[in-house]
Amino acid sequence: MPWSKIKNIILAILAVTNLALLVLVGGQTIQDRRLLSQAREDAIQFLRGRGVEVDESIIPQSMDLKPQIVERDLAGEERAAAALLGSPVTAESRGGEVYRYYNGSGSVQFHSDGTFSAQLKEGAFPLGADRGADCLALMEKMGLQGTILSERGEELTFRQSWKGTPLFTQQVTLVCRGGQLTAMTSGRQLVGRPQEDPARSSITVATALINFVNGVSALGDVCNRIDAIEPGYVAAASLSGPIVLTPVWRVTTDTGAYQLDAVTGGVTRVS
């Protein structure tokens, strides 16, 4: 038999084999999704059986947020400081992995655990009638996306987000006095590119719902209704290691707010 015909037969066999594998994998994926969906429905019924009412539409269909880690980006911190203050900036190592960047417009200081602060020169950062929008624009100059959570007197609270997902622990107080931004205090920020953490995985939606009810009970609390579930991340850092981003649910109920760790399933109160 000519080699060209043998080669065509081999290619046809490989194509049929690949198609069979795709059908097998696709069928398994569909089956897995059906099982997860059924487990989610069963968990919702479990909640209702425990006297907790919930609108099914507010419960996520799946755990889309994966655990992440973020290595410190010193060059990114310097770029953020220069973007805010204007180039060039002078870098100063203050020991203990603390770096300060400054010029005539003020100074920005970063710590290894993600905390930061800024002292800004009077008149360098005037604000218009919509100070919230102006403050957001300044944060975006630093490469920090997010929202203004609250405005109280001279202080605005900014919360960072990543790819549209809230970073609940990454917040900063923006101090506005005399129509200008004068300081950033009590700040935590995320500079760097998150990478998926292969050492950790998220629990399922069904497990999260069951753990939530049991966790609230273990705290000695009682809730009769879930009003909202907001997925997001919390960050934790060590002095020498990367920042760890853990997916969580912020759950609002008729009696208070709670945080559910989507990796461990642990439940804590949110003040």
C-alpha positions as CSV (number, residue, x, y, z in Angstrom):
1,M,0.0,0.0,0.0
2,P,1.4,3.4,-0.9
3,W,2.8,5.4,2.0
4,S,0.4,8.3,1.2
5,K,-2.6,6.1,1.8
6,I,-1.1,4.7,5.1
7,K,-0.5,8.3,6.3
8,N,-4.0,9.3,5.5
9,I,-5.4,6.3,7.4
10,I,-3.2,7.2,10.4
11,L,-4.3,10.8,10.3
12,A,-8.0,9.6,10.2
13,I,-7.5,7.3,13.2
14,L,-5.8,10.1,15.1
15,A,-8.7,12.5,14.3
16,V,-11.3,10.0,15.4
17,T,-9.4,9.3,18.6
18,N,-9.1,13.0,19.4
19,L,-12.8,13.5,18.7
20,A,-13.7,10.6,21.0
21,L,-11.5,12.1,23.8
22,L,-13.2,15.5,23.3
23,V,-16.6,14.0,23.6
24,L,-15.5,12.0,26.7
25,V,-14.0,15.1,28.4
26,G,-17.0,17.3,27.4
27,G,-19.5,14.8,28.7
28,Q,-17.6,14.6,32.0
29,T,-17.5,18.4,32.3
30,I,-21.3,18.6,31.7
31,Q,-21.9,15.9,34.2
32,D,-19.7,17.7,36.8
33,R,-21.6,20.9,36.2
34,R,-24.9,19.1,36.7
35,L,-23.7,17.6,40.0
36,L,-22.5,21.0,41.3
37,S,-25.7,22.6,40.3
38,Q,-27.8,20.0,42.0
39,A,-25.6,20.3,45.1
40,R,-26.2,24.0,45.1
41,E,-30.0,23.5,44.9
42,D,-29.8,21.0,47.8
43,A,-27.8,23.5,49.9
44,I,-30.4,26.2,49.3
45,Q,-33.1,23.8,50.5
46,F,-30.8,23.1,53.5
47,L,-30.7,26.8,54.3
48,R,-34.5,27.1,54.1
49,G,-34.9,24.0,56.2
50,R,-32.8,25.8,58.9
51,G,-35.1,28.8,58.7
52,V,-32.9,31.0,56.6
53,E,-34.7,32.6,53.7
54,V,-32.7,33.6,50.6
55,D,-33.5,34.7,47.0
56,E,-31.8,32.1,44.9
57,S,-30.7,34.7,42.3
58,I,-28.2,36.3,44.8
59,I,-26.3,33.1,45.3
60,P,-23.3,32.7,42.9
61,Q,-23.7,29.9,40.4
62,S,-20.0,28.9,40.9
63,M,-16.8,29.8,42.8
64,D,-15.2,31.8,40.1
65,L,-12.5,33.5,42.3
66,K,-9.3,31.5,42.7
67,P,-6.7,31.9,45.5
68,Q,-3.9,34.2,44.3
69,I,-0.4,35.3,45.4
70,V,1.3,38.6,44.7
71,E,5.0,39.2,44.8
72,R,6.1,42.6,45.9
73,D,6.8,44.9,42.9
74,L,9.3,47.6,44.0
75,A,9.5,49.0,40.5
76,G,5.8,49.2,40.4
77,E,5.7,51.1,43.7
78,E,8.2,53.6,42.4
79,R,6.1,54.1,39.2
80,A,3.0,54.6,41.3
81,A,4.7,57.3,43.4
82,A,6.1,59.0,40.3
83,A,2.7,58.9,38.6
84,L,1.1,60.7,41.6
85,L,3.9,63.1,42.5
86,G,5.3,63.6,39.0
87,S,8.7,62.6,37.7
88,P,11.4,62.4,38.8
89,V,11.2,61.2,42.4
90,T,14.0,60.4,44.8
91,A,14.0,56.9,46.3
92,E,15.0,56.4,49.9
93,S,15.4,53.1,51.7
94,R,14.4,53.5,55.3
95,G,15.2,50.0,56.5
96,G,12.9,47.1,57.2
97,E,11.8,46.9,53.6
98,V,10.3,50.4,53.8
99,Y,10.8,52.7,50.8
100,R,10.0,56.4,50.6
101,Y,9.7,58.3,47.3
102,Y,9.6,62.1,47.3
103,N,10.0,65.4,45.4
104,G,8.6,68.9,45.6
105,S,5.0,67.7,45.5
106,G,5.2,65.5,48.5
107,S,6.2,62.0,49.5
108,V,4.8,58.4,49.3
109,Q,6.0,55.6,51.6
110,F,5.5,51.8,51.0
111,H,5.9,48.9,53.3
112,S,6.4,45.2,52.5
113,D,3.0,44.2,54.0
114,G,1.2,46.5,51.5
115,T,0.6,49.4,53.8
116,F,1.4,52.9,52.5
117,S,0.9,56.6,53.2
118,A,1.4,59.9,51.5
119,Q,2.0,63.4,52.7
120,L,1.3,66.0,49.9
121,K,2.4,69.6,49.6
122,E,-0.2,72.2,50.1
123,G,-1.6,73.4,46.8
124,A,-0.1,70.6,44.8
125,F,-3.4,68.6,44.5
126,P,-6.4,70.9,44.2
127,L,-9.9,69.3,44.0
128,G,-12.9,70.5,42.1
129,A,-16.6,70.4,43.0
130,D,-16.7,66.6,42.7
131,R,-13.8,65.7,45.0
132,G,-14.7,62.0,44.9
133,A,-14.2,61.9,41.2
134,D,-11.0,63.9,41.4
135,C,-9.7,61.6,44.1
136,L,-10.5,58.5,42.0
137,A,-8.6,60.0,39.1
138,L,-5.5,60.5,41.3
139,M,-5.7,56.9,42.5
140,E,-6.0,55.7,39.0
141,K,-2.8,57.7,38.1
142,M,-1.1,55.5,40.7
143,G,-2.5,52.4,38.9
144,L,-5.1,51.7,41.6
145,Q,-8.6,51.0,40.4
146,G,-11.5,51.1,42.9
147,T,-14.4,53.0,44.3
148,I,-15.1,55.7,47.0
149,L,-16.9,53.8,49.8
150,S,-17.7,56.8,52.0
151,E,-17.3,60.5,52.5
152,R,-17.2,61.8,56.1
153,G,-16.2,65.4,56.7
154,E,-12.7,65.9,55.4
155,E,-12.1,62.1,54.9
156,L,-12.9,59.9,51.9
157,T,-12.4,56.1,52.0
158,F,-11.2,54.5,48.8
159,R,-11.3,50.7,48.3
160,Q,-9.2,49.1,45.6
161,S,-10.4,46.4,43.2
162,W,-8.7,44.0,40.9
163,K,-10.3,43.1,37.5
164,G,-13.5,44.6,38.9
165,T,-13.4,42.4,42.1
166,P,-13.3,44.2,45.4
167,L,-10.2,43.9,47.6
168,F,-11.9,44.2,50.9
169,T,-8.7,44.8,52.9
170,Q,-7.1,47.2,50.5
171,Q,-8.4,50.6,51.6
172,V,-7.0,54.1,52.2
173,T,-8.2,57.2,53.8
174,L,-7.9,60.3,51.6
175,V,-7.7,63.5,53.6
176,C,-9.2,66.6,51.8
177,R,-8.8,70.0,53.4
178,G,-9.3,73.4,52.0
179,G,-10.4,72.1,48.6
180,Q,-7.3,70.0,48.1
181,L,-5.9,66.5,48.8
182,T,-3.4,66.8,51.6
183,A,-2.6,63.2,52.7
184,M,-3.3,59.5,52.3
185,T,-3.4,57.6,55.6
186,S,-4.2,54.2,57.0
187,G,-3.6,52.8,53.5
188,R,-3.2,49.3,52.2
189,Q,-2.7,48.8,48.5
190,L,-1.9,46.0,46.0
191,V,0.9,46.8,43.6
192,G,1.9,43.8,41.5
193,R,0.3,41.1,39.3
194,P,-1.6,38.4,41.1
195,Q,-0.9,34.8,40.1
196,E,-3.0,31.8,40.8
197,D,-1.9,29.9,43.9
198,P,-1.6,26.2,43.0
199,A,-1.3,25.2,46.7
200,R,-4.8,26.3,47.6
201,S,-8.3,25.7,46.1
202,S,-11.8,27.1,46.7
203,I,-14.7,25.1,48.1
204,T,-17.9,24.7,46.2
205,V,-20.9,26.9,46.5
206,A,-22.9,24.2,48.2
207,T,-20.1,23.7,50.8
208,A,-19.9,27.4,51.3
209,L,-23.6,27.8,52.0
210,I,-23.7,24.9,54.5
211,N,-20.5,26.2,56.2
212,F,-22.1,29.7,56.4
213,V,-25.1,28.5,58.3
214,N,-23.1,26.3,60.6
215,G,-20.5,29.0,61.1
216,V,-23.1,31.7,62.1
217,S,-24.6,29.2,64.6
218,A,-21.1,28.4,66.0
219,L,-20.6,32.2,66.6
220,G,-23.8,32.1,68.7
221,D,-25.7,34.2,66.2
222,V,-29.0,33.7,64.5
223,C,-30.0,35.0,61.1
224,N,-33.3,34.4,59.3
225,R,-32.6,35.9,55.9
226,I,-29.6,36.4,53.5
227,D,-29.9,39.8,51.8
228,A,-26.7,39.9,49.7
229,I,-23.6,38.0,48.9
230,E,-20.6,39.9,47.5
231,P,-17.6,37.9,46.4
232,G,-14.1,39.5,46.8
233,Y,-10.7,39.0,48.2
234,V,-8.9,39.7,51.5
235,A,-5.1,40.1,51.6
236,A,-2.6,38.9,54.1
237,A,1.2,39.5,54.0
238,S,4.3,38.5,55.8
239,L,7.5,40.4,56.1
240,S,9.4,38.1,53.7
241,G,6.8,36.3,51.6
242,P,4.3,37.3,49.0
243,I,0.9,38.8,49.6
244,V,-1.7,36.1,49.8
245,L,-5.1,36.9,48.3
246,T,-7.9,34.7,49.6
247,P,-11.4,34.6,48.0
248,V,-14.2,35.4,50.4
249,W,-17.9,36.1,50.4
250,R,-19.2,39.1,52.3
251,V,-22.7,38.0,53.3
252,T,-25.2,40.5,54.5
253,T,-28.1,39.1,56.6
254,D,-31.1,40.5,58.5
255,T,-29.0,40.5,61.7
256,G,-25.5,41.5,60.6
257,A,-22.7,41.0,58.1
258,Y,-20.3,38.1,57.9
259,Q,-17.3,37.0,56.0
260,L,-16.9,33.4,54.7
261,D,-13.5,32.2,53.7
262,A,-13.9,30.4,50.3
263,V,-10.8,28.3,50.9
264,T,-11.3,27.1,54.5
265,G,-15.0,27.7,54.9
266,G,-14.5,29.7,58.1
267,V,-17.0,32.3,59.1
268,T,-16.3,35.6,60.9
269,R,-18.3,38.7,61.8
270,V,-17.7,41.9,59.8
271,S,-17.9,45.1,61.8
